[in-house]
Amino acid sequence: MEPQEAPSAEYAEVHVVAASPEVARRVAEVLRRCFAATEQRSYPASPEGGTRLELTVDTTRTAEPARSWLESSRWTGHADREPGRD
């Protein structure tokens, strides 16, 4: 796999690898219920089969439950704690 350029701030590139296109689409559908997202792009995962699906999500335009999860997982700057760990 080629190294990819990081998306701009507040966006995330999501890559889903699944046994079938239908399974990958179901995962993308769930993500779109929580985040604004680009149209998905799908590709064969490997010569042996499967599907690789890619989409970009905008973490600034979220719905519940993603909003509450993002708020609780924000980095607080405490060196002795990891993000999202209480």
PDB file of N, CA, C and O in Angstrom:
ATOM      1  N   MET A   1       0.833  -1.167   0.000  1.00  0.00           N
ATOM      2  CA  MET A   1       0.000   0.000   0.000  1.00  0.00           C
ATOM      3  C   MET A   1       0.886   1.241   0.000  1.00  0.00           C
ATOM      4  O   MET A   1       1.897   1.285   0.701  1.00  0.00           O
ATOM      5  N   GLU A   2       0.517   2.226  -0.767  1.00  0.00           N
ATOM      6  CA  GLU A   2       1.300   3.453  -0.864  1.00  0.00           C
ATOM      7  C   GLU A   2       1.008   4.367   0.318  1.00  0.00           C
ATOM      8  O   GLU A   2      -0.126   4.428   0.792  1.00  0.00           O
ATOM      9  N   PRO A   3       2.048   5.093   0.805  1.00  0.00           N
ATOM     10  CA  PRO A   3       1.790   6.076   1.864  1.00  0.00           C
ATOM     11  C   PRO A   3       0.833   7.144   1.346  1.00  0.00           C
ATOM     12  O   PRO A   3       0.916   7.557   0.189  1.00  0.00           O
ATOM     13  N   GLN A   4      -0.070   7.581   2.207  1.00  0.00           N
ATOM     14  CA  GLN A   4      -1.047   8.581   1.800  1.00  0.00           C
ATOM     15  C   GLN A   4      -0.825   9.870   2.548  1.00  0.00           C
ATOM     16  O   GLN A   4      -0.346   9.882   3.682  1.00  0.00           O
ATOM     17  N   GLU A   5      -1.180  10.953   1.894  1.00  0.00           N
ATOM     18  CA  GLU A   5      -1.125  12.268   2.515  1.00  0.00           C
ATOM     19  C   GLU A   5      -2.240  12.357   3.545  1.00  0.00           C
ATOM     20  O   GLU A   5      -3.358  11.908   3.295  1.00  0.00           O
ATOM     21  N   ALA A   6      -1.940  12.934   4.699  1.00  0.00           N
ATOM     22  CA  ALA A   6      -2.952  13.079   5.742  1.00  0.00           C
ATOM     23  C   ALA A   6      -4.014  14.073   5.294  1.00  0.00           C
ATOM     24  O   ALA A   6      -3.698  15.071   4.646  1.00  0.00           O
ATOM     25  N   PRO A   7      -5.269  13.807   5.637  1.00  0.00           N
ATOM     26  CA  PRO A   7      -6.326  14.759   5.292  1.00  0.00           C
ATOM     27  C   PRO A   7      -6.168  16.042   6.108  1.00  0.00           C
ATOM     28  O   PRO A   7      -5.424  16.077   7.088  1.00  0.00           O
ATOM     29  N   SER A   8      -6.869  17.084   5.697  1.00  0.00           N
ATOM     30  CA  SER A   8      -6.801  18.346   6.421  1.00  0.00           C
ATOM     31  C   SER A   8      -7.379  18.181   7.827  1.00  0.00           C
ATOM     32  O   SER A   8      -8.079  17.211   8.117  1.00  0.00           O
ATOM     33  N   ALA A   9      -7.077  19.131   8.675  1.00  0.00           N
ATOM     34  CA  ALA A   9      -7.526  19.078  10.071  1.00  0.00           C
ATOM     35  C   ALA A   9      -9.032  18.860  10.135  1.00  0.00           C
ATOM     36  O   ALA A   9      -9.789  19.363   9.305  1.00  0.00           O
ATOM     37  N   GLU A  10      -9.440  18.104  11.135  1.00  0.00           N
ATOM     38  CA  GLU A  10     -10.848  17.801  11.414  1.00  0.00           C
ATOM     39  C   GLU A  10     -11.487  16.810  10.432  1.00  0.00           C
ATOM     40  O   GLU A  10     -12.689  16.557  10.509  1.00  0.00           O
ATOM     41  N   TYR A  11     -10.708  16.257   9.527  1.00  0.00           N
ATOM     42  CA  TYR A  11     -11.206  15.227   8.610  1.00  0.00           C
ATOM     43  C   TYR A  11     -10.457  13.934   8.886  1.00  0.00           C
ATOM     44  O   TYR A  11      -9.334  13.955   9.388  1.00  0.00           O
ATOM     45  N   ALA A  12     -11.076  12.819   8.559  1.00  0.00           N
ATOM     46  CA  ALA A  12     -10.423  11.520   8.713  1.00  0.00           C
ATOM     47  C   ALA A  12     -10.683  10.686   7.463  1.00  0.00           C
ATOM     48  O   ALA A  12     -11.806  10.634   6.962  1.00  0.00           O
ATOM     49  N   GLU A  13      -9.649  10.044   6.973  1.00  0.00           N
ATOM     50  CA  GLU A  13      -9.759   9.098   5.869  1.00  0.00           C
ATOM     51  C   GLU A  13     -10.070   7.743   6.483  1.00  0.00           C
ATOM     52  O   GLU A  13      -9.346   7.285   7.366  1.00  0.00           O
ATOM     53  N   VAL A  14     -11.130   7.100   6.031  1.00  0.00           N
ATOM     54  CA  VAL A  14     -11.544   5.808   6.578  1.00  0.00           C
ATOM     55  C   VAL A  14     -11.395   4.757   5.486  1.00  0.00           C
ATOM     56  O   VAL A  14     -11.863   4.942   4.363  1.00  0.00           O
ATOM     57  N   HIS A  15     -10.737   3.653   5.830  1.00  0.00           N
ATOM     58  CA  HIS A  15     -10.550   2.539   4.907  1.00  0.00           C
ATOM     59  C   HIS A  15     -11.171   1.305   5.541  1.00  0.00           C
ATOM     60  O   HIS A  15     -10.831   0.933   6.665  1.00  0.00           O
ATOM     61  N   VAL A  16     -12.081   0.676   4.813  1.00  0.00           N
ATOM     62  CA  VAL A  16     -12.758  -0.518   5.293  1.00  0.00           C
ATOM     63  C   VAL A  16     -12.394  -1.654   4.345  1.00  0.00           C
ATOM     64  O   VAL A  16     -12.505  -1.513   3.127  1.00  0.00           O
ATOM     65  N   VAL A  17     -11.966  -2.765   4.901  1.00  0.00           N
ATOM     66  CA  VAL A  17     -11.713  -3.955   4.100  1.00  0.00           C
ATOM     67  C   VAL A  17     -12.687  -5.011   4.598  1.00  0.00           C
ATOM     68  O   VAL A  17     -12.719  -5.327   5.788  1.00  0.00           O
ATOM     69  N   ALA A  18     -13.491  -5.562   3.670  1.00  0.00           N
ATOM     70  CA  ALA A  18     -14.515  -6.527   4.042  1.00  0.00           C
ATOM     71  C   ALA A  18     -14.556  -7.665   3.027  1.00  0.00           C
ATOM     72  O   ALA A  18     -14.033  -7.551   1.919  1.00  0.00           O
ATOM     73  N   ALA A  19     -15.179  -8.745   3.424  1.00  0.00           N
ATOM     74  CA  ALA A  19     -15.281  -9.912   2.553  1.00  0.00           C
ATOM     75  C   ALA A  19     -16.166  -9.648   1.337  1.00  0.00           C
ATOM     76  O   ALA A  19     -15.979 -10.262   0.287  1.00  0.00           O
ATOM     77  N   SER A  20     -17.139  -8.727   1.479  1.00  0.00           N
ATOM     78  CA  SER A  20     -18.045  -8.461   0.360  1.00  0.00           C
ATOM     79  C   SER A  20     -18.349  -6.970   0.266  1.00  0.00           C
ATOM     80  O   SER A  20     -18.218  -6.243   1.251  1.00  0.00           O
ATOM     81  N   PRO A  21     -18.757  -6.512  -0.924  1.00  0.00           N
ATOM     82  CA  PRO A  21     -19.133  -5.105  -1.076  1.00  0.00           C
ATOM     83  C   PRO A  21     -20.295  -4.718  -0.156  1.00  0.00           C
ATOM     84  O   PRO A  21     -20.333  -3.599   0.355  1.00  0.00           O
ATOM     85  N   GLU A  22     -21.231  -5.629   0.053  1.00  0.00           N
ATOM     86  CA  GLU A  22     -22.389  -5.322   0.897  1.00  0.00           C
ATOM     87  C   GLU A  22     -21.980  -5.035   2.337  1.00  0.00           C
ATOM     88  O   GLU A  22     -22.493  -4.101   2.953  1.00  0.00           O
ATOM     89  N   VAL A  23     -21.068  -5.823   2.872  1.00  0.00           N
ATOM     90  CA  VAL A  23     -20.604  -5.603   4.245  1.00  0.00           C
ATOM     91  C   VAL A  23     -19.895  -4.255   4.345  1.00  0.00           C
ATOM     92  O   VAL A  23     -20.120  -3.511   5.299  1.00  0.00           O
ATOM     93  N   ALA A  24     -19.048  -3.933   3.380  1.00  0.00           N
ATOM     94  CA  ALA A  24     -18.345  -2.646   3.384  1.00  0.00           C
ATOM     95  C   ALA A  24     -19.332  -1.485   3.298  1.00  0.00           C
ATOM     96  O   ALA A  24     -19.150  -0.473   3.975  1.00  0.00           O
ATOM     97  N   ARG A  25     -20.368  -1.615   2.480  1.00  0.00           N
ATOM     98  CA  ARG A  25     -21.378  -0.560   2.359  1.00  0.00           C
ATOM     99  C   ARG A  25     -22.142  -0.358   3.658  1.00  0.00           C
ATOM    100  O   ARG A  25     -22.483   0.772   4.007  1.00  0.00           O
ATOM    101  N   ARG A  26     -22.415  -1.445   4.379  1.00  0.00           N
ATOM    102  CA  ARG A  26     -23.129  -1.312   5.648  1.00  0.00           C
ATOM    103  C   ARG A  26     -22.302  -0.526   6.661  1.00  0.00           C
ATOM    104  O   ARG A  26     -22.846   0.283   7.413  1.00  0.00           O
ATOM    105  N   VAL A  27     -20.993  -0.758   6.683  1.00  0.00           N
ATOM    106  CA  VAL A  27     -20.121  -0.008   7.588  1.00  0.00           C
ATOM    107  C   VAL A  27     -20.129   1.469   7.196  1.00  0.00           C
ATOM    108  O   VAL A  27     -20.232   2.339   8.062  1.00  0.00           O
ATOM    109  N   ALA A  28     -20.021   1.757   5.903  1.00  0.00           N
ATOM    110  CA  ALA A  28     -20.041   3.148   5.432  1.00  0.00           C
ATOM    111  C   ALA A  28     -21.365   3.826   5.787  1.00  0.00           C
ATOM    112  O   ALA A  28     -21.382   5.007   6.133  1.00  0.00           O
ATOM    113  N   GLU A  29     -22.459   3.096   5.703  1.00  0.00           N
ATOM    114  CA  GLU A  29     -23.769   3.659   6.040  1.00  0.00           C
ATOM    115  C   GLU A  29     -23.826   4.079   7.507  1.00  0.00           C
ATOM    116  O   GLU A  29     -24.371   5.135   7.830  1.00  0.00           O
ATOM    117  N   VAL A  30     -23.271   3.267   8.385  1.00  0.00           N
ATOM    118  CA  VAL A  30     -23.248   3.608   9.810  1.00  0.00           C
ATOM    119  C   VAL A  30     -22.406   4.863  10.035  1.00  0.00           C
ATOM    120  O   VAL A  30     -22.803   5.748  10.794  1.00  0.00           O
ATOM    121  N   LEU A  31     -21.248   4.944   9.381  1.00  0.00           N
ATOM    122  CA  LEU A  31     -20.394   6.129   9.523  1.00  0.00           C
ATOM    123  C   LEU A  31     -21.116   7.382   9.044  1.00  0.00           C
ATOM    124  O   LEU A  31     -20.984   8.441   9.658  1.00  0.00           O
ATOM    125  N   ARG A  32     -21.876   7.279   7.955  1.00  0.00           N
ATOM    126  CA  ARG A  32     -22.590   8.444   7.430  1.00  0.00           C
ATOM    127  C   ARG A  32     -23.717   8.900   8.348  1.00  0.00           C
ATOM    128  O   ARG A  32     -24.134  10.057   8.279  1.00  0.00           O
ATOM    129  N   ARG A  33     -24.213   8.023   9.196  1.00  0.00           N
ATOM    130  CA  ARG A  33     -25.235   8.432  10.159  1.00  0.00           C
ATOM    131  C   ARG A  33     -24.644   9.290  11.262  1.00  0.00           C
ATOM    132  O   ARG A  33     -25.355  10.065  11.900  1.00  0.00           O
ATOM    133  N   CYS A  34     -23.343   9.154  11.489  1.00  0.00           N
ATOM    134  CA  CYS A  34     -22.670   9.909  12.545  1.00  0.00           C
ATOM    135  C   CYS A  34     -21.888  11.100  12.026  1.00  0.00           C
ATOM    136  O   CYS A  34     -21.758  12.103  12.728  1.00  0.00           O
ATOM    137  N   PHE A  35     -21.361  11.011  10.806  1.00  0.00           N
ATOM    138  CA  PHE A  35     -20.500  12.054  10.253  1.00  0.00           C
ATOM    139  C   PHE A  35     -20.926  12.421   8.841  1.00  0.00           C
ATOM    140  O   PHE A  35     -21.438  11.583   8.099  1.00  0.00           O
ATOM    141  N   ALA A  36     -20.712  13.680   8.476  1.00  0.00           N
ATOM    142  CA  ALA A  36     -20.831  14.056   7.068  1.00  0.00           C
ATOM    143  C   ALA A  36     -19.674  13.350   6.359  1.00  0.00           C
ATOM    144  O   ALA A  36     -18.556  13.327   6.874  1.00  0.00           O
ATOM    145  N   ALA A  37     -19.931  12.780   5.194  1.00  0.00           N
ATOM    146  CA  ALA A  37     -18.891  11.997   4.512  1.00  0.00           C
ATOM    147  C   ALA A  37     -18.964  12.187   3.010  1.00  0.00           C
ATOM    148  O   ALA A  37     -20.005  12.533   2.452  1.00  0.00           O
ATOM    149  N   THR A  38     -17.826  11.950   2.371  1.00  0.00           N
ATOM    150  CA  THR A  38     -17.780  11.974   0.915  1.00  0.00           C
ATOM    151  C   THR A  38     -18.405  10.696   0.375  1.00  0.00           C
ATOM    152  O   THR A  38     -18.676   9.762   1.129  1.00  0.00           O
ATOM    153  N   GLU A  39     -18.628  10.661  -0.906  1.00  0.00           N
ATOM    154  CA  GLU A  39     -19.105   9.434  -1.547  1.00  0.00           C
ATOM    155  C   GLU A  39     -18.012   8.383  -1.414  1.00  0.00           C
ATOM    156  O   GLU A  39     -16.830   8.675  -1.595  1.00  0.00           O
ATOM    157  N   GLN A  40     -18.411   7.182  -1.102  1.00  0.00           N
ATOM    158  CA  GLN A  40     -17.426   6.117  -0.934  1.00  0.00           C
ATOM    159  C   GLN A  40     -16.831   5.697  -2.275  1.00  0.00           C
ATOM    160  O   GLN A  40     -17.463   5.811  -3.325  1.00  0.00           O
ATOM    161  N   ARG A  41     -15.601   5.209  -2.203  1.00  0.00           N
ATOM    162  CA  ARG A  41     -14.919   4.662  -3.362  1.00  0.00           C
ATOM    163  C   ARG A  41     -14.577   3.224  -3.016  1.00  0.00           C
ATOM    164  O   ARG A  41     -14.053   2.961  -1.933  1.00  0.00           O
ATOM    165  N   SER A  42     -14.863   2.287  -3.913  1.00  0.00           N
ATOM    166  CA  SER A  42     -14.549   0.897  -3.591  1.00  0.00           C
ATOM    167  C   SER A  42     -13.634   0.292  -4.645  1.00  0.00           C
ATOM    168  O   SER A  42     -13.670   0.655  -5.820  1.00  0.00           O
ATOM    169  N   TYR A  43     -12.816  -0.642  -4.183  1.00  0.00           N
ATOM    170  CA  TYR A  43     -11.809  -1.300  -4.998  1.00  0.00           C
ATOM    171  C   TYR A  43     -11.714  -2.754  -4.559  1.00  0.00           C
ATOM    172  O   TYR A  43     -12.118  -3.095  -3.448  1.00  0.00           O
ATOM    173  N   PRO A  44     -11.186  -3.610  -5.420  1.00  0.00           N
ATOM    174  CA  PRO A  44     -10.906  -4.976  -4.949  1.00  0.00           C
ATOM    175  C   PRO A  44      -9.865  -4.917  -3.829  1.00  0.00           C
ATOM    176  O   PRO A  44      -8.909  -4.146  -3.913  1.00  0.00           O
ATOM    177  N   ALA A  45     -10.043  -5.716  -2.794  1.00  0.00           N
ATOM    178  CA  ALA A  45      -9.115  -5.691  -1.657  1.00  0.00           C
ATOM    179  C   ALA A  45      -7.815  -6.409  -1.983  1.00  0.00           C
ATOM    180  O   ALA A  45      -6.738  -5.964  -1.588  1.00  0.00           O
ATOM    181  N   SER A  46      -7.916  -7.520  -2.705  1.00  0.00           N
ATOM    182  CA  SER A  46      -6.732  -8.294  -3.056  1.00  0.00           C
ATOM    183  C   SER A  46      -7.096  -9.230  -4.203  1.00  0.00           C
ATOM    184  O   SER A  46      -8.277  -9.386  -4.516  1.00  0.00           O
ATOM    185  N   PRO A  47      -6.118  -9.848  -4.828  1.00  0.00           N
ATOM    186  CA  PRO A  47      -6.427 -10.814  -5.890  1.00  0.00           C
ATOM    187  C   PRO A  47      -7.268 -11.990  -5.382  1.00  0.00           C
ATOM    188  O   PRO A  47      -7.976 -12.630  -6.159  1.00  0.00           O
ATOM    189  N   GLU A  48      -7.188 -12.271  -4.076  1.00  0.00           N
ATOM    190  CA  GLU A  48      -7.953 -13.384  -3.502  1.00  0.00           C
ATOM    191  C   GLU A  48      -9.413 -13.030  -3.245  1.00  0.00           C
ATOM    192  O   GLU A  48     -10.225 -13.923  -3.001  1.00  0.00           O
ATOM    193  N   GLY A  49      -9.762 -11.750  -3.296  1.00  0.00           N
ATOM    194  CA  GLY A  49     -11.149 -11.343  -3.087  1.00  0.00           C
ATOM    195  C   GLY A  49     -11.293 -10.271  -2.028  1.00  0.00           C
ATOM    196  O   GLY A  49     -10.310  -9.761  -1.489  1.00  0.00           O
ATOM    197  N   GLY A  50     -12.533  -9.943  -1.744  1.00  0.00           N
ATOM    198  CA  GLY A  50     -12.826  -8.910  -0.769  1.00  0.00           C
ATOM    199  C   GLY A  50     -12.962  -7.547  -1.418  1.00  0.00           C
ATOM    200  O   GLY A  50     -12.683  -7.375  -2.605  1.00  0.00           O
ATOM    201  N   THR A  51     -13.389  -6.594  -0.634  1.00  0.00           N
ATOM    202  CA  THR A  51     -13.618  -5.230  -1.099  1.00  0.00           C
ATOM    203  C   THR A  51     -12.928  -4.256  -0.169  1.00  0.00           C
ATOM    204  O   THR A  51     -12.983  -4.411   1.051  1.00  0.00           O
ATOM    205  N   ARG A  52     -12.289  -3.264  -0.729  1.00  0.00           N
ATOM    206  CA  ARG A  52     -11.707  -2.161   0.050  1.00  0.00           C
ATOM    207  C   ARG A  52     -12.546  -0.939  -0.258  1.00  0.00           C
ATOM    208  O   ARG A  52     -12.732  -0.594  -1.425  1.00  0.00           O
ATOM    209  N   LEU A  53     -13.053  -0.281   0.767  1.00  0.00           N
ATOM    210  CA  LEU A  53     -13.899   0.892   0.601  1.00  0.00           C
ATOM    211  C   LEU A  53     -13.214   2.059   1.300  1.00  0.00           C
ATOM    212  O   LEU A  53     -12.696   1.904   2.405  1.00  0.00           O
ATOM    213  N   GLU A  54     -13.210   3.223   0.664  1.00  0.00           N
ATOM    214  CA  GLU A  54     -12.585   4.412   1.240  1.00  0.00           C
ATOM    215  C   GLU A  54     -13.578   5.560   1.222  1.00  0.00           C
ATOM    216  O   GLU A  54     -14.339   5.721   0.268  1.00  0.00           O
ATOM    217  N   LEU A  55     -13.566   6.356   2.281  1.00  0.00           N
ATOM    218  CA  LEU A  55     -14.354   7.577   2.321  1.00  0.00           C
ATOM    219  C   LEU A  55     -13.695   8.544   3.295  1.00  0.00           C
ATOM    220  O   LEU A  55     -12.898   8.138   4.141  1.00  0.00           O
ATOM    221  N   THR A  56     -14.026   9.801   3.172  1.00  0.00           N
ATOM    222  CA  THR A  56     -13.508  10.834   4.056  1.00  0.00           C
ATOM    223  C   THR A  56     -14.658  11.349   4.900  1.00  0.00           C
ATOM    224  O   THR A  56     -15.724  11.673   4.377  1.00  0.00           O
ATOM    225  N   VAL A  57     -14.441  11.425   6.214  1.00  0.00           N
ATOM    226  CA  VAL A  57     -15.480  11.948   7.101  1.00  0.00           C
ATOM    227  C   VAL A  57     -15.053  13.290   7.670  1.00  0.00           C
ATOM    228  O   VAL A  57     -13.874  13.533   7.926  1.00  0.00           O
ATOM    229  N   ASP A  58     -16.036  14.151   7.859  1.00  0.00           N
ATOM    230  CA  ASP A  58     -15.832  15.485   8.424  1.00  0.00           C
ATOM    231  C   ASP A  58     -16.215  15.418   9.890  1.00  0.00           C
ATOM    232  O   ASP A  58     -17.397  15.330  10.223  1.00  0.00           O
ATOM    233  N   THR A  59     -15.225  15.457  10.766  1.00  0.00           N
ATOM    234  CA  THR A  59     -15.507  15.311  12.197  1.00  0.00           C
ATOM    235  C   THR A  59     -16.073  16.575  12.827  1.00  0.00           C
ATOM    236  O   THR A  59     -16.437  16.563  14.003  1.00  0.00           O
ATOM    237  N   THR A  60     -16.155  17.669  12.067  1.00  0.00           N
ATOM    238  CA  THR A  60     -16.778  18.890  12.598  1.00  0.00           C
ATOM    239  C   THR A  60     -18.281  18.868  12.400  1.00  0.00           C
ATOM    240  O   THR A  60     -18.999  19.631  13.047  1.00  0.00           O
ATOM    241  N   ARG A  61     -18.766  18.013  11.522  1.00  0.00           N
ATOM    242  CA  ARG A  61     -20.209  17.917  11.246  1.00  0.00           C
ATOM    243  C   ARG A  61     -20.680  16.545  11.688  1.00  0.00           C
ATOM    244  O   ARG A  61     -20.815  15.626  10.880  1.00  0.00           O
ATOM    245  N   THR A  62     -20.929  16.421  12.982  1.00  0.00           N
ATOM    246  CA  THR A  62     -21.294  15.135  13.550  1.00  0.00           C
ATOM    247  C   THR A  62     -22.709  15.129  14.093  1.00  0.00           C
ATOM    248  O   THR A  62     -23.284  16.171  14.408  1.00  0.00           O
ATOM    249  N   ALA A  63     -23.243  13.951  14.192  1.00  0.00           N
ATOM    250  CA  ALA A  63     -24.542  13.734  14.817  1.00  0.00           C
ATOM    251  C   ALA A  63     -24.305  12.877  16.055  1.00  0.00           C
ATOM    252  O   ALA A  63     -23.206  12.355  16.239  1.00  0.00           O
ATOM    253  N   GLU A  64     -25.308  12.726  16.897  1.00  0.00           N
ATOM    254  CA  GLU A  64     -25.171  11.812  18.027  1.00  0.00           C
ATOM    255  C   GLU A  64     -25.173  10.404  17.478  1.00  0.00           C
ATOM    256  O   GLU A  64     -25.894  10.179  16.505  1.00  0.00           O
ATOM    257  N   PRO A  65     -24.463   9.458  17.983  1.00  0.00           N
ATOM    258  CA  PRO A  65     -23.669   9.492  19.198  1.00  0.00           C
ATOM    259  C   PRO A  65     -22.223   9.949  18.967  1.00  0.00           C
ATOM    260  O   PRO A  65     -21.460  10.060  19.927  1.00  0.00           O
ATOM    261  N   ALA A  66     -21.835  10.213  17.728  1.00  0.00           N
ATOM    262  CA  ALA A  66     -20.446  10.588  17.448  1.00  0.00           C
ATOM    263  C   ALA A  66     -20.057  11.863  18.176  1.00  0.00           C
ATOM    264  O   ALA A  66     -18.929  11.968  18.659  1.00  0.00           O
ATOM    265  N   ARG A  67     -20.947  12.826  18.267  1.00  0.00           N
ATOM    266  CA  ARG A  67     -20.610  14.101  18.915  1.00  0.00           C
ATOM    267  C   ARG A  67     -20.192  13.874  20.359  1.00  0.00           C
ATOM    268  O   ARG A  67     -19.160  14.389  20.790  1.00  0.00           O
ATOM    269  N   SER A  68     -20.978  13.108  21.118  1.00  0.00           N
ATOM    270  CA  SER A  68     -20.631  12.894  22.524  1.00  0.00           C
ATOM    271  C   SER A  68     -19.356  12.071  22.646  1.00  0.00           C
ATOM    272  O   SER A  68     -18.557  12.314  23.551  1.00  0.00           O
ATOM    273  N   TRP A  69     -19.147  11.109  21.762  1.00  0.00           N
ATOM    274  CA  TRP A  69     -17.915  10.325  21.798  1.00  0.00           C
ATOM    275  C   TRP A  69     -16.709  11.210  21.497  1.00  0.00           C
ATOM    276  O   TRP A  69     -15.692  11.109  22.182  1.00  0.00           O
ATOM    277  N   LEU A  70     -16.799  12.072  20.491  1.00  0.00           N
ATOM    278  CA  LEU A  70     -15.682  12.948  20.156  1.00  0.00           C
ATOM    279  C   LEU A  70     -15.364  13.903  21.294  1.00  0.00           C
ATOM    280  O   LEU A  70     -14.197  14.131  21.611  1.00  0.00           O
ATOM    281  N   GLU A  71     -16.408  14.465  21.913  1.00  0.00           N
ATOM    282  CA  GLU A  71     -16.184  15.385  23.021  1.00  0.00           C
ATOM    283  C   GLU A  71     -15.485  14.692  24.184  1.00  0.00           C
ATOM    284  O   GLU A  71     -14.590  15.273  24.798  1.00  0.00           O
ATOM    285  N   SER A  72     -15.875  13.472  24.492  1.00  0.00           N
ATOM    286  CA  SER A  72     -15.273  12.774  25.625  1.00  0.00           C
ATOM    287  C   SER A  72     -13.874  12.254  25.317  1.00  0.00           C
ATOM    288  O   SER A  72     -13.122  11.943  26.241  1.00  0.00           O
ATOM    289  N   SER A  73     -13.512  12.152  24.054  1.00  0.00           N
ATOM    290  CA  SER A  73     -12.198  11.610  23.705  1.00  0.00           C
ATOM    291  C   SER A  73     -11.187  12.685  23.328  1.00  0.00           C
ATOM    292  O   SER A  73     -10.060  12.358  22.955  1.00  0.00           O
ATOM    293  N   ARG A  74     -11.555  13.938  23.412  1.00  0.00           N
ATOM    294  CA  ARG A  74     -10.619  15.015  23.065  1.00  0.00           C
ATOM    295  C   ARG A  74      -9.418  15.005  23.995  1.00  0.00           C
ATOM    296  O   ARG A  74      -9.556  14.768  25.195  1.00  0.00           O
ATOM    297  N   TRP A  75      -8.253  15.259  23.448  1.00  0.00           N
ATOM    298  CA  TRP A  75      -7.006  15.306  24.198  1.00  0.00           C
ATOM    299  C   TRP A  75      -7.012  16.509  25.129  1.00  0.00           C
ATOM    300  O   TRP A  75      -7.265  17.633  24.696  1.00  0.00           O
ATOM    301  N   THR A  76      -6.737  16.278  26.383  1.00  0.00           N
ATOM    302  CA  THR A  76      -6.757  17.365  27.370  1.00  0.00           C
ATOM    303  C   THR A  76      -5.383  17.948  27.626  1.00  0.00           C
ATOM    304  O   THR A  76      -5.259  18.978  28.288  1.00  0.00           O
ATOM    305  N   GLY A  77      -4.356  17.306  27.112  1.00  0.00           N
ATOM    306  CA  GLY A  77      -3.015  17.814  27.296  1.00  0.00           C
ATOM    307  C   GLY A  77      -2.302  17.267  28.515  1.00  0.00           C
ATOM    308  O   GLY A  77      -1.158  17.640  28.770  1.00  0.00           O
ATOM    309  N   HIS A  78      -2.944  16.393  29.275  1.00  0.00           N
ATOM    310  CA  HIS A  78      -2.296  15.797  30.437  1.00  0.00           C
ATOM    311  C   HIS A  78      -1.324  14.730  29.967  1.00  0.00           C
ATOM    312  O   HIS A  78      -1.721  13.788  29.280  1.00  0.00           O
ATOM    313  N   ALA A  79      -0.066  14.866  30.325  1.00  0.00           N
ATOM    314  CA  ALA A  79       0.974  13.946  29.868  1.00  0.00           C
ATOM    315  C   ALA A  79       0.784  12.532  30.410  1.00  0.00           C
ATOM    316  O   ALA A  79       1.229  11.566  29.789  1.00  0.00           O
ATOM    317  N   ASP A  80       0.133  12.405  31.551  1.00  0.00           N
ATOM    318  CA  ASP A  80      -0.003  11.086  32.161  1.00  0.00           C
ATOM    319  C   ASP A  80      -1.267  10.346  31.720  1.00  0.00           C
ATOM    320  O   ASP A  80      -1.546   9.245  32.195  1.00  0.00           O
ATOM    321  N   ARG A  81      -2.021  10.952  30.818  1.00  0.00           N
ATOM    322  CA  ARG A  81      -3.260  10.322  30.349  1.00  0.00           C
ATOM    323  C   ARG A  81      -3.291  10.233  28.849  1.00  0.00           C
ATOM    324  O   ARG A  81      -2.783  11.112  28.152  1.00  0.00           O
ATOM    325  N   GLU A  82      -3.882   9.179  28.356  1.00  0.00           N
ATOM    326  CA  GLU A  82      -4.103   9.041  26.925  1.00  0.00           C
ATOM    327  C   GLU A  82      -5.453   9.644  26.594  1.00  0.00           C
ATOM    328  O   GLU A  82      -6.320   9.708  27.465  1.00  0.00           O
ATOM    329  N   PRO A  83      -5.664  10.100  25.335  1.00  0.00           N
ATOM    330  CA  PRO A  83      -6.967  10.643  24.960  1.00  0.00           C
ATOM    331  C   PRO A  83      -8.064   9.615  25.177  1.00  0.00           C
ATOM    332  O   PRO A  83      -7.901   8.441  24.841  1.00  0.00           O
ATOM    333  N   GLY A  84      -9.186  10.062  25.741  1.00  0.00           N
ATOM    334  CA  GLY A  84     -10.348   9.202  25.902  1.00  0.00           C
ATOM    335  C   GLY A  84     -10.282   8.260  27.078  1.00  0.00           C
ATOM    336  O   GLY A  84     -11.220   7.491  27.292  1.00  0.00           O
ATOM    337  N   ARG A  85      -9.213   8.287  27.847  1.00  0.00           N
ATOM    338  CA  ARG A  85      -9.074   7.398  29.003  1.00  0.00           C
ATOM    339  C   ARG A  85      -9.364   8.185  30.269  1.00  0.00           C
ATOM    340  O   ARG A  85      -8.715   9.199  30.525  1.00  0.00           O
ATOM    341  N   ASP A  86     -10.318   7.741  31.059  1.00  0.00           N
ATOM    342  CA  ASP A  86     -10.630   8.427  32.321  1.00  0.00           C
ATOM    343  C   ASP A  86     -10.084   7.675  33.489  1.00  0.00           C
ATOM    344  O   ASP A  86     -10.250   8.103  34.631  1.00  0.00           O
TER     345      ASP A  86
END
